[in-house]
Amino acid sequence: MSHAHEHVSNTSRIWKVFILLSIVTIVEVALGIVRPEVLFMNNFLSMNLLNWIFIILTLYKAYYIVWAFMHMEGEKSSLRWAVVATVIFLVLYLVFILLVEADYVYEVFKNSTIKWNF
C-alpha cells in the first residue's frame, strides 16, 4: 500500500493573498496620506468616517490572514465560529471602549479649564 501524496503547489494562492492584502494596505496608506475631507470631517458614532474605514479594512485584513495562513477554510464550522465569534466579541468590546473613552476625554477637555496641549 502506497501512501504517497501528490504535492500541490500553493504558489498562485500565495500570490493572490499577497496581492489582495497589498491592495488593501495601499488603500489604507493612500487614505491616510490624502485624508479626504468628506471622510475626515463627517462623524458616525462619535468617530470620523475615515477612522471607521481604517477599522473595517484592518479587520478585513486580519480575518483574511487568519483564513488564508491559518488554514481556517479547511476546518470544521464549529472551530471557525469559535475563533471568529471570539474575535468579533473582542473587537466590538475594544471599539466600544475606544468610543466611550475618547468621547469622555473630549468632553473633559472641551468643558473644563484644562487646555489642549497636543
Buried (B, 14 or more C-beta within 10 A) or exposed (E): EEEEEEEEEEEEEEEEBEEBBEEBEEEBEEBEEEEEEEBBEEEEEEBBBBBBBBBEBBBEBEBBEBBBEEEBEEEEEEEBEEBBEEBEEEBEEEBEEBEEEEEEEEEEBEEEEEEEEE
